[in-house]
Amino acid sequence: MNTKELVAILERDGPLTGAELLAQAHMEPLPLWRLCRGCPDIRFERIGRRFLRLDRAVEGYARLSPSVRREFLSYTVLGLEPQQSAINARAQQLKADTERISRFKSNVARESMASILSELGMPGTLVAQVTFIIAGDVTYNMSHAVPRPEKSTGRMVRGSDLDVIVVAGDDFPEESLQALDDAIYRKKHFLLVHPDHREEIDYVIKRLARVREQLKFDTFEHMVASKILNEGLMLCGSADLFQTIKDLVKQNGVQEKLAAMEKAAIEDRAAAEAHLLESPVDARTGEHFNLFYTREEGDEIY
Protein backbone atom coordinates (compact mmCIF):
# COMPACT_ATOMS: atom_id res chain seq x y z
CA MET A 1 0.00 0.00 0.00
CA ASN A 2 1.29 3.47 -0.88
CA THR A 3 0.03 7.01 -0.36
CA LYS A 4 -1.59 7.11 -3.80
CA GLU A 5 -3.69 4.07 -2.90
CA LEU A 6 -4.60 5.58 0.50
CA VAL A 7 -5.74 8.77 -1.19
CA ALA A 8 -7.87 6.70 -3.57
CA ILE A 9 -9.57 4.97 -0.62
CA LEU A 10 -10.30 8.32 1.04
CA GLU A 11 -11.56 9.81 -2.23
CA ARG A 12 -14.01 6.93 -2.51
CA ASP A 13 -15.06 6.37 1.12
CA GLY A 14 -13.71 9.23 3.24
CA PRO A 15 -13.78 10.64 5.79
CA LEU A 16 -12.72 7.56 7.78
CA THR A 17 -11.44 6.91 11.28
CA GLY A 18 -7.98 5.42 11.57
CA ALA A 19 -9.51 2.03 12.38
CA GLU A 20 -11.77 2.17 9.32
CA LEU A 21 -8.87 3.09 7.06
CA LEU A 22 -6.77 0.31 8.60
CA ALA A 23 -9.47 -2.24 7.74
CA GLN A 24 -9.45 -1.19 4.09
CA ALA A 25 -5.69 -0.75 3.75
CA HIS A 26 -4.84 -4.20 5.21
CA MET A 27 -1.71 -2.83 6.89
CA GLU A 28 -0.15 -2.79 10.32
CA PRO A 29 -1.08 0.34 12.32
CA LEU A 30 2.44 1.82 12.56
CA PRO A 31 3.24 1.78 8.81
CA LEU A 32 -0.22 3.15 8.05
CA TRP A 33 0.17 5.96 10.59
CA ARG A 34 3.55 6.83 9.08
CA LEU A 35 2.18 6.91 5.54
CA CYS A 36 -0.74 9.10 6.56
CA ARG A 37 1.45 11.50 8.52
CA GLY A 38 3.84 11.79 5.58
CA CYS A 39 1.18 12.47 2.94
CA PRO A 40 0.44 16.20 2.43
CA ASP A 41 -2.91 15.39 0.80
CA ILE A 42 -4.35 13.71 3.90
CA ARG A 43 -6.06 15.86 6.53
CA PHE A 44 -6.35 14.85 10.20
CA GLU A 45 -8.92 15.80 12.82
CA ARG A 46 -8.21 14.50 16.33
CA ILE A 47 -10.96 14.55 18.96
CA GLY A 48 -10.90 14.45 22.73
CA ARG A 49 -7.84 15.20 24.81
CA ARG A 50 -4.52 13.74 25.83
CA PHE A 51 -3.94 13.14 29.53
CA LEU A 52 -1.28 11.80 31.83
CA ARG A 53 -0.95 8.07 32.45
CA LEU A 54 1.70 6.48 34.64
CA ASP A 55 3.50 3.50 33.17
CA ARG A 56 6.34 1.44 34.67
CA ALA A 57 7.65 0.72 31.16
CA VAL A 58 8.41 4.39 30.48
CA GLU A 59 11.40 6.24 31.90
CA GLY A 60 10.11 8.70 34.48
CA TYR A 61 6.80 6.78 34.51
CA ALA A 62 4.94 9.54 32.62
CA ARG A 63 3.34 9.13 29.21
CA LEU A 64 0.31 10.51 27.48
CA SER A 65 -2.89 8.62 26.94
CA PRO A 66 -4.30 7.68 24.49
CA SER A 67 -1.22 6.04 23.02
CA VAL A 68 -0.21 7.05 19.50
CA ARG A 69 -1.85 3.88 18.17
CA ARG A 70 -5.09 4.23 20.11
CA GLU A 71 -5.35 7.91 19.27
CA PHE A 72 -4.87 7.19 15.56
CA LEU A 73 -7.30 4.28 15.38
CA SER A 74 -10.08 5.43 17.71
CA TYR A 75 -9.93 9.21 17.99
CA THR A 76 -8.72 10.46 14.59
CA VAL A 77 -10.73 11.22 11.43
CA LEU A 78 -8.89 11.29 8.12
CA GLY A 79 -9.89 12.69 4.75
CA LEU A 80 -8.82 14.95 1.90
CA GLU A 81 -8.92 18.71 1.58
CA PRO A 82 -12.19 18.80 -0.45
CA GLN A 83 -13.78 16.74 2.35
CA GLN A 84 -12.89 19.20 5.12
CA SER A 85 -16.49 20.02 6.09
CA ALA A 86 -17.34 16.32 6.16
CA ILE A 87 -14.21 15.65 8.24
CA ASN A 88 -15.30 18.28 10.75
CA ALA A 89 -18.82 16.84 10.94
CA ARG A 90 -17.55 13.28 11.36
CA ALA A 91 -15.14 14.43 14.09
CA GLN A 92 -17.96 16.19 15.96
CA GLN A 93 -20.04 13.02 15.78
CA LEU A 94 -17.12 10.92 17.01
CA LYS A 95 -16.62 13.35 19.91
CA ALA A 96 -20.31 13.15 20.80
CA ASP A 97 -20.19 9.34 20.67
CA THR A 98 -17.11 9.26 22.92
CA GLU A 99 -18.79 11.54 25.47
CA ARG A 100 -21.94 9.42 25.32
CA ILE A 101 -19.94 6.25 25.99
CA SER A 102 -18.23 7.96 28.92
CA ARG A 103 -21.55 9.05 30.42
CA PHE A 104 -22.98 5.57 29.97
CA LYS A 105 -20.03 3.92 31.68
CA SER A 106 -20.10 6.45 34.51
CA ASN A 107 -23.81 5.75 35.02
CA VAL A 108 -23.17 1.99 35.05
CA ALA A 109 -20.60 2.48 37.80
CA ARG A 110 -22.82 4.86 39.80
CA GLU A 111 -25.90 2.66 39.59
CA SER A 112 -23.87 -0.44 40.44
CA MET A 113 -22.33 1.07 43.56
CA ALA A 114 -25.64 2.65 44.67
CA SER A 115 -27.39 -0.70 44.24
CA ILE A 116 -24.75 -2.34 46.45
CA LEU A 117 -25.40 0.16 49.24
CA SER A 118 -29.12 -0.53 48.88
CA GLU A 119 -28.59 -4.30 48.81
CA LEU A 120 -26.52 -4.22 51.99
CA GLY A 121 -29.03 -1.94 53.73
CA MET A 122 -26.31 0.11 55.41
CA PRO A 123 -27.59 2.66 57.89
CA GLY A 124 -26.98 6.34 57.18
CA THR A 125 -24.31 6.49 59.87
CA LEU A 126 -22.20 3.99 57.92
CA VAL A 127 -22.93 5.48 54.48
CA ALA A 128 -21.61 8.77 55.88
CA GLN A 129 -18.24 7.03 56.43
CA VAL A 130 -17.64 5.69 52.93
CA THR A 131 -17.35 7.26 49.49
CA PHE A 132 -17.26 5.77 46.00
CA ILE A 133 -15.02 7.38 43.37
CA ILE A 134 -14.56 6.74 39.65
CA ALA A 135 -11.30 7.47 37.83
CA GLY A 136 -9.65 6.73 34.50
CA ASP A 137 -10.83 7.41 30.93
CA VAL A 138 -14.37 8.22 32.06
CA THR A 139 -13.25 11.31 33.98
CA TYR A 140 -11.71 12.77 30.82
CA ASN A 141 -14.72 11.91 28.61
CA MET A 142 -12.38 9.60 26.69
CA SER A 143 -13.94 6.17 27.19
CA HIS A 144 -14.15 3.89 24.19
CA ALA A 145 -16.19 0.78 23.40
CA VAL A 146 -13.67 -1.12 21.27
CA PRO A 147 -13.93 -4.80 22.31
CA ARG A 148 -10.89 -6.12 24.19
CA PRO A 149 -10.08 -9.13 26.39
CA GLU A 150 -10.40 -8.71 30.15
CA LYS A 151 -7.00 -9.32 31.77
CA SER A 152 -7.74 -12.19 34.16
CA THR A 153 -10.32 -14.24 32.21
CA GLY A 154 -9.78 -13.33 28.57
CA ARG A 155 -13.51 -12.57 28.21
CA MET A 156 -14.25 -9.85 25.70
CA VAL A 157 -15.49 -6.63 27.29
CA ARG A 158 -16.75 -3.36 25.84
CA GLY A 159 -13.79 -1.02 25.77
CA SER A 160 -12.62 1.09 28.70
CA ASP A 161 -12.85 -0.44 32.15
CA LEU A 162 -14.46 1.23 35.15
CA ASP A 163 -11.90 2.19 37.79
CA VAL A 164 -13.75 2.42 41.11
CA ILE A 165 -12.08 3.44 44.36
CA VAL A 166 -13.91 2.92 47.64
CA VAL A 167 -12.56 4.89 50.58
CA ALA A 168 -13.84 4.25 54.09
CA GLY A 169 -13.21 6.18 57.28
CA ASP A 170 -10.70 4.73 59.71
CA ASP A 171 -13.50 3.81 62.14
CA PHE A 172 -15.63 2.05 59.52
CA PRO A 173 -16.37 -1.47 60.85
CA GLU A 174 -14.18 -4.19 59.40
CA GLU A 175 -17.12 -6.56 58.88
CA SER A 176 -18.96 -3.90 56.89
CA LEU A 177 -15.85 -3.30 54.79
CA GLN A 178 -15.67 -7.02 54.02
CA ALA A 179 -19.37 -7.06 53.13
CA LEU A 180 -18.74 -4.22 50.67
CA ASP A 181 -15.83 -6.09 49.12
CA ASP A 182 -17.89 -9.25 48.68
CA ALA A 183 -20.82 -7.34 47.16
CA ILE A 184 -18.65 -5.41 44.71
CA TYR A 185 -16.91 -8.60 43.64
CA ARG A 186 -20.29 -10.20 42.90
CA LYS A 187 -21.33 -7.15 40.90
CA LYS A 188 -18.01 -7.20 39.04
CA HIS A 189 -18.57 -10.82 38.04
CA PHE A 190 -22.16 -10.16 36.97
CA LEU A 191 -21.22 -7.21 34.74
CA LEU A 192 -18.33 -9.16 33.24
CA VAL A 193 -20.17 -12.34 32.26
CA HIS A 194 -23.68 -11.03 31.45
CA PRO A 195 -23.99 -10.75 27.66
CA ASP A 196 -26.06 -7.57 27.95
CA HIS A 197 -23.28 -5.81 29.88
CA ARG A 198 -19.73 -7.16 29.35
CA GLU A 199 -18.29 -4.29 31.38
CA GLU A 200 -15.14 -4.60 33.49
CA ILE A 201 -15.02 -3.05 36.95
CA ASP A 202 -11.53 -2.70 38.40
CA TYR A 203 -11.86 -1.70 42.03
CA VAL A 204 -9.94 -1.20 45.23
CA ILE A 205 -11.15 -0.63 48.81
CA LYS A 206 -9.04 1.23 51.35
CA ARG A 207 -9.26 3.31 54.48
CA LEU A 208 -8.54 7.01 54.80
CA ALA A 209 -5.27 6.22 56.62
CA ARG A 210 -4.10 4.41 53.48
CA VAL A 211 -4.99 7.46 51.39
CA ARG A 212 -2.86 9.66 53.62
CA GLU A 213 0.06 7.25 53.19
CA GLN A 214 -0.30 7.09 49.42
CA LEU A 215 -0.43 10.86 49.04
CA LYS A 216 3.23 10.98 50.06
CA PHE A 217 3.85 10.31 46.35
CA ASP A 218 7.09 8.47 47.14
CA THR A 219 6.72 5.20 45.19
CA PHE A 220 5.30 4.30 41.77
CA GLU A 221 2.25 2.73 43.42
CA HIS A 222 1.69 5.84 45.54
CA MET A 223 2.02 8.04 42.45
CA VAL A 224 -0.65 6.02 40.64
CA ALA A 225 -2.97 6.14 43.64
CA SER A 226 -2.42 9.89 44.04
CA LYS A 227 -3.14 10.54 40.37
CA ILE A 228 -6.36 8.53 40.61
CA LEU A 229 -7.50 10.40 43.70
CA ASN A 230 -6.72 13.71 42.00
CA GLU A 231 -8.73 12.96 38.86
CA GLY A 232 -11.47 10.96 40.57
CA LEU A 233 -15.13 11.99 40.53
CA MET A 234 -17.67 11.05 43.16
CA LEU A 235 -20.19 8.32 42.36
CA CYS A 236 -22.15 8.01 45.60
CA GLY A 237 -21.71 7.73 49.35
CA SER A 238 -20.36 10.49 51.57
CA ALA A 239 -19.77 13.87 49.93
CA ASP A 240 -17.99 15.06 53.09
CA LEU A 241 -15.47 12.22 52.96
CA PHE A 242 -14.95 12.79 49.25
CA GLN A 243 -14.17 16.46 49.94
CA THR A 244 -11.78 15.48 52.72
CA ILE A 245 -9.85 13.36 50.20
CA LYS A 246 -9.73 16.20 47.69
CA ASP A 247 -8.47 18.55 50.42
CA LEU A 248 -5.70 16.07 51.29
CA VAL A 249 -4.73 15.82 47.62
CA LYS A 250 -4.35 19.59 47.47
CA GLN A 251 -2.48 19.84 50.77
CA ASN A 252 0.09 17.30 49.61
CA GLY A 253 0.87 19.20 46.41
CA VAL A 254 -0.22 16.31 44.20
CA GLN A 255 -1.61 18.53 41.44
CA GLU A 256 1.69 20.36 41.01
CA LYS A 257 3.66 17.11 40.95
CA LEU A 258 1.36 15.61 38.33
CA ALA A 259 1.48 18.80 36.24
CA ALA A 260 5.28 18.53 36.09
CA MET A 261 5.03 14.89 35.01
CA GLU A 262 2.45 15.75 32.35
CA LYS A 263 4.72 18.47 30.96
CA ALA A 264 7.51 15.91 30.61
CA ALA A 265 5.10 13.43 28.98
CA ILE A 266 4.04 16.04 26.40
CA GLU A 267 7.67 16.65 25.46
CA ASP A 268 8.38 12.91 25.27
CA ARG A 269 5.34 12.35 23.06
CA ALA A 270 6.52 14.95 20.55
CA ALA A 271 9.99 13.37 20.50
CA ALA A 272 8.51 9.87 20.17
CA GLU A 273 6.34 10.81 17.20
CA ALA A 274 9.27 12.47 15.45
CA HIS A 275 11.42 9.38 16.07
CA LEU A 276 8.73 6.98 14.83
CA LEU A 277 8.35 8.96 11.63
CA GLU A 278 12.09 8.74 10.94
CA SER A 279 12.93 5.23 12.17
CA PRO A 280 12.89 2.10 9.96
CA VAL A 281 9.32 1.00 9.38
CA ASP A 282 9.98 -2.45 10.87
CA ALA A 283 11.70 -1.15 14.03
CA ARG A 284 9.94 -2.75 16.99
CA THR A 285 12.17 -1.96 19.94
CA GLY A 286 12.92 0.94 22.23
CA GLU A 287 10.89 3.32 24.35
CA HIS A 288 9.60 5.32 21.40
CA PHE A 289 8.18 2.19 19.81
CA ASN A 290 6.59 1.28 23.16
CA LEU A 291 4.76 4.61 23.11
CA PHE A 292 3.05 3.47 19.91
CA TYR A 293 2.33 -0.13 20.82
CA THR A 294 1.65 0.32 24.52
CA ARG A 295 0.14 -2.51 26.48
CA GLU A 296 -3.60 -2.27 26.96
CA GLU A 297 -4.29 1.10 28.58
CA GLY A 298 -5.56 -0.11 31.89
CA ASP A 299 -3.04 0.32 34.67
CA GLU A 300 -3.50 -1.23 38.07
CA ILE A 301 -5.16 0.89 40.72
CA TYR A 302 -3.93 1.02 44.30
Phi, psi and omega per residue, in radians:
M1 nan 2.348 3.094
N2 -2.181 3.091 -3.067
T3 -1.120 -0.600 3.119
K4 -1.066 -0.719 3.134
E5 -1.216 -0.639 3.082
L6 -1.110 -0.760 3.112
V7 -1.067 -0.671 3.122
A8 -1.107 -0.710 3.094
I9 -1.083 -0.793 -3.117
L10 -1.202 -0.602 3.068
E11 -1.074 -0.669 -3.085
R12 -1.422 -0.745 -2.952
D13 -2.141 -0.091 -3.054
G14 -1.222 2.874 -0.023
P15 -1.283 2.674 3.132
L16 -2.327 2.633 2.954
T17 -1.292 2.894 3.088
G18 -1.004 -0.709 -3.133
A19 -1.140 -0.697 3.129
E20 -1.170 -0.694 3.100
L21 -1.175 -0.672 3.103
L22 -1.025 -0.743 -3.115
A23 -1.108 -0.591 -3.129
Q24 -1.484 -0.531 -3.079
A25 -1.422 -0.363 -3.138
H26 0.970 0.860 3.140
M27 -2.188 2.940 2.945
E28 -1.317 2.646 -3.071
P29 -1.043 -0.725 -3.070
L30 -1.133 -0.876 3.094
P31 -1.051 -0.633 3.124
L32 -1.161 -0.780 3.108
W33 -1.018 -0.753 3.139
R34 -1.108 -0.771 3.134
L35 -1.082 -0.764 -3.124
C36 -1.133 -0.755 -3.125
R37 -1.146 -0.510 -3.099
G38 -1.564 -0.031 -3.090
C39 -1.741 2.015 -3.107
P40 -1.186 -0.281 -3.123
D41 -1.434 -0.282 -3.060
I42 -1.635 2.274 3.117
R43 -1.798 2.507 -3.130
F44 -2.016 2.512 2.940
E45 -2.368 1.958 -3.134
R46 -1.723 2.392 -3.137
I47 -1.943 2.891 3.089
G48 1.377 -2.700 -3.091
R49 -2.482 2.787 3.006
R50 -1.693 2.490 3.137
F51 -2.506 2.843 -3.063
L52 -1.234 2.368 2.972
R53 -2.319 2.449 3.136
L54 -1.696 2.335 -2.984
D55 -2.487 2.126 3.127
R56 -1.025 -0.518 -3.027
A57 -1.346 -0.092 -3.083
V58 -1.937 2.348 3.095
E59 -1.047 2.259 -3.083
G60 1.440 -0.061 3.062
Y61 1.248 -0.216 -2.975
A62 -1.753 2.225 2.973
R63 -2.491 2.935 3.120
L64 -1.653 2.563 3.023
S65 -2.130 2.467 0.014
P66 -1.183 2.760 3.029
S67 -1.100 2.910 3.109
V68 -0.982 -0.763 -3.115
R69 -1.135 -0.884 -3.112
R70 -1.100 -0.712 3.134
E71 -1.075 -0.764 -3.128
F72 -1.148 -0.797 -3.057
L73 -1.315 -0.729 -2.957
S74 -1.811 -0.425 -2.984
Y75 -2.171 0.282 -3.129
T76 -2.182 2.348 3.052
V77 -1.904 2.325 -3.110
L78 -2.111 2.539 3.105
G79 -2.911 -2.887 -3.126
L80 -1.996 2.867 -3.043
E81 -0.943 -0.763 3.121
P82 -1.127 -0.252 -3.114
Q83 -1.705 0.242 -2.972
Q84 -0.996 -0.744 -3.135
S85 -1.152 -0.639 3.105
A86 -1.228 -0.616 3.074
I87 -1.076 -0.808 -3.140
N88 -1.066 -0.750 -3.127
A89 -1.155 -0.725 3.131
R90 -1.147 -0.679 3.126
A91 -1.133 -0.707 3.104
Q92 -1.110 -0.671 3.101
Q93 -1.177 -0.705 3.110
L94 -1.107 -0.710 3.096
K95 -1.087 -0.784 3.126
A96 -1.097 -0.695 3.129
D97 -1.141 -0.715 3.137
T98 -1.121 -0.737 3.111
E99 -1.169 -0.642 3.103
R100 -1.127 -0.752 3.107
I101 -1.076 -0.720 3.138
S102 -1.112 -0.762 3.110
R103 -1.103 -0.733 -3.141
F104 -1.069 -0.815 -3.115
K105 -1.159 -0.661 3.087
S106 -1.098 -0.723 3.126
N107 -1.154 -0.657 3.081
V108 -1.036 -0.808 -3.132
A109 -1.120 -0.780 -3.110
R110 -1.110 -0.831 -3.128
E111 -1.144 -0.618 3.135
S112 -1.158 -0.794 -3.116
M113 -1.226 -0.682 3.111
A114 -1.123 -0.658 3.140
S115 -1.180 -0.545 3.097
I116 -1.176 -0.776 3.088
L117 -1.032 -0.728 3.129
S118 -1.161 -0.751 -3.139
E119 -1.047 -0.729 -3.110
L120 -1.371 -0.267 3.121
G121 1.045 0.704 -3.116
M122 -1.199 2.365 3.082
P123 -1.169 2.774 -3.108
G124 -0.997 -0.551 -3.136
T125 -1.131 -0.560 3.098
L126 -1.418 -0.707 3.119
V127 -1.024 -0.572 3.134
A128 -1.223 -0.115 -3.108
Q129 -1.955 0.204 -3.129
V130 -2.512 2.480 3.112
T131 -2.325 2.580 -3.101
F132 -1.990 2.239 -3.017
I133 -2.207 2.472 3.032
I134 -1.977 2.497 -3.138
A135 -2.367 -3.034 3.069
G136 1.536 -2.743 -3.046
D137 -0.916 -0.666 -3.079
V138 -0.976 -0.703 -3.038
T139 -1.240 -0.264 3.091
Y140 -1.831 0.146 -3.054
N141 0.979 0.684 -3.084
M142 -2.170 0.428 3.099
S143 -1.237 2.586 3.066
H144 -2.213 2.912 -3.105
A145 -2.105 0.399 3.118
V146 -1.213 2.134 -3.104
P147 -0.997 2.464 3.132
R148 -2.675 2.747 3.124
P149 -1.377 2.367 3.024
E150 -1.225 2.467 -2.936
K151 -1.026 -0.808 -2.959
S152 -1.497 -0.497 -3.053
T153 -1.969 -0.337 -3.065
G154 1.406 -0.042 3.101
R155 -1.130 2.464 3.121
M156 -1.320 2.288 3.110
V157 -2.145 2.923 -3.044
R158 -1.587 1.440 2.964
G159 1.235 -2.453 -3.027
S160 -0.968 2.448 3.072
D161 -1.436 3.043 -3.131
L162 -1.947 1.848 3.138
D163 -1.506 1.929 -3.099
V164 -2.024 2.242 3.114
I165 -2.024 2.182 3.108
V166 -1.902 2.103 3.130
V167 -2.030 2.219 3.135
A168 -2.000 2.630 3.064
G169 -1.100 2.770 -3.076
D170 -1.146 -0.373 3.139
D171 -1.704 0.088 3.131
F172 -1.121 2.272 -3.052
P173 -1.028 2.409 -3.102
E174 -1.080 -0.685 -3.132
E175 -1.147 -0.590 3.104
S176 -1.245 -0.609 3.090
L177 -1.134 -0.708 3.104
Q178 -1.166 -0.672 3.100
A179 -1.090 -0.697 3.078
L180 -1.075 -0.804 -3.135
D181 -1.027 -0.819 -3.136
D182 -1.083 -0.743 -3.095
A183 -1.188 -0.714 3.125
I184 -1.168 -0.670 3.116
Y185 -1.081 -0.719 3.103
R186 -1.105 -0.732 3.132
K187 -1.144 -0.703 3.103
K188 -1.005 -0.821 -3.140
H189 -1.110 -0.747 -3.138
F190 -1.058 -0.840 -3.101
L191 -1.176 -0.516 -3.132
L192 -1.274 -0.769 -2.990
V193 -1.631 -0.356 -3.089
H194 -1.241 2.195 -3.069
P195 -1.102 -0.392 3.116
D196 -1.416 -0.172 -3.104
H197 -2.023 -1.238 -3.099
R198 0.910 0.812 3.065
E199 -1.889 2.529 3.123
E200 -1.861 2.109 2.986
I201 -1.712 2.175 3.005
D202 -1.934 2.076 -3.001
Y203 -2.350 2.776 3.040
V204 -2.494 2.527 3.094
I205 -2.074 2.313 3.136
K206 -2.668 2.856 3.106
R207 -1.621 2.883 -3.118
L208 -1.065 -0.590 3.107
A209 -1.046 -0.653 3.099
R210 -1.163 -0.676 3.088
V211 -1.036 -0.812 3.132
R212 -1.027 -0.701 3.129
E213 -1.152 -0.776 -3.093
Q214 -1.161 -0.549 -3.102
L215 -1.242 -0.014 2.998
K216 -1.186 -0.359 3.004
F217 1.068 0.636 -2.996
D218 -1.905 -0.024 3.032
T219 -2.392 2.901 3.114
F220 -1.013 -0.801 -3.131
E221 -1.058 -0.704 3.121
H222 -1.186 -0.607 3.081
M223 -1.107 -0.780 3.125
V224 -1.078 -0.811 -3.140
A225 -1.078 -0.716 -3.134
S226 -1.142 -0.740 3.109
K227 -1.061 -0.754 3.139
I228 -1.097 -0.756 3.136
L229 -1.171 -0.558 3.116
N230 -1.199 -0.767 -3.067
E231 -1.500 -0.261 -2.985
G232 -1.088 2.563 3.067
L233 -2.029 2.579 -3.091
M234 -1.331 2.365 3.053
L235 -1.680 -0.961 -3.116
C236 -2.899 -3.117 -3.114
G237 1.635 -2.532 -3.011
S238 -1.512 2.032 3.064
A239 -1.195 -0.588 -3.139
D240 -1.140 -0.755 3.125
L241 -1.169 -0.681 3.089
F242 -1.030 -0.765 3.141
Q243 -1.163 -0.641 3.071
T244 -1.019 -0.746 3.126
I245 -1.106 -0.788 3.135
K246 -1.096 -0.647 3.097
D247 -1.125 -0.713 3.120
L248 -1.141 -0.675 3.084
V249 -1.019 -0.805 -3.129
K250 -1.158 -0.769 -3.108
Q251 -1.093 -0.498 -3.120
N252 -1.580 0.106 3.076
G253 1.172 0.436 -3.075
V254 -1.122 -0.709 -3.095
Q255 -1.059 -0.730 3.133
E256 -1.164 -0.703 3.132
K257 -1.130 -0.734 3.126
L258 -1.200 -0.630 3.113
A259 -1.079 -0.690 3.106
A260 -1.148 -0.693 3.116
M261 -1.180 -0.669 3.132
E262 -1.154 -0.666 3.089
K263 -1.042 -0.763 3.109
A264 -1.133 -0.668 -3.139
A265 -1.146 -0.651 3.116
I266 -1.104 -0.766 3.126
E267 -1.139 -0.720 3.131
D268 -1.147 -0.640 3.140
R269 -1.115 -0.770 3.122
A270 -1.074 -0.746 3.125
A271 -1.157 -0.677 -3.128
A272 -1.134 -0.761 -3.132
E273 -1.127 -0.723 3.112
A274 -1.085 -0.738 -3.139
H275 -1.143 -0.748 -3.116
L276 -1.137 -0.548 3.116
L277 -1.268 -0.430 -3.066
E278 -1.757 -0.376 -3.026
S279 -1.339 2.828 3.077
P280 -0.962 2.465 -3.013
V281 -1.102 -0.420 -3.125
D282 -1.720 0.154 3.114
A283 -1.166 2.208 -3.075
R284 -2.302 0.558 3.123
T285 -2.363 2.875 3.062
G286 1.675 2.838 -3.079
E287 -1.109 -0.681 -3.104
H288 -1.096 -0.721 3.092
F289 -1.101 -0.672 3.133
N290 -1.091 -0.494 3.112
L291 -1.292 -0.256 3.021
F292 -1.566 -0.983 3.134
Y293 -1.693 1.125 3.077
T294 -1.208 2.755 2.990
R295 -1.120 2.902 -3.118
E296 -0.867 2.313 -2.980
E297 -1.374 1.273 3.094
G298 -2.586 1.378 -3.101
D299 -1.197 2.766 3.070
E300 -1.130 2.638 3.029
I301 -1.929 2.679 -3.034
Y302 -2.281 nan nan
